[in-house]
Amino acid sequence: QVQLVESGGGLVEAGGSLRLSCEASINISSINVMAWYRQAPGKQRELVAKITNRGSTNYADSVTGRFTISRDNAKNTLYLEMNTLKLEDTALYFCNAAIALLGWRNYWGQGTQVTVSS
């Protein structure tokens, strides 16, 4: 079992920045893919960004150029640096860990709220 604990959410004005963190209960070098998802009220959960254990990254078009995902294996922590925040970035942000072990096993954090105000 993998425990994921997110932190760093909060209330920020449009144009501002936040950094989310996700601390894992295991050595994250053993996690094949880590990702950030978000879910706004009344909408489906969507992928924001993902990073493999080799460092390859992918971003949703809506955040490309504004968000940066990174992982610190020494701290077992995943990060999401969010800049130039927009009202539409308001959502509950979830950390995800996917491990390839006889199929894919997915683990989720409890989420951290990001609210962008005008």
Beta strands, then each sheet from edge to edge (+ up, - down):
strand 1: 4-7
strand 2: 10-13
strand 3: 18-24
strand 4: 33-39
strand 5: 46-52
strand 6: 57-59
strand 7: 67-72
strand 8: 77-82
strand 9: 91-100
strand 10: 104-108
strand 11: 112-117
sheet 1: 1+ 3- 8+ 7-
sheet 2: 2+ 11+ 9- 4+ 5- 6+
sheet 3: 2+ 11+ 9- 10+
end
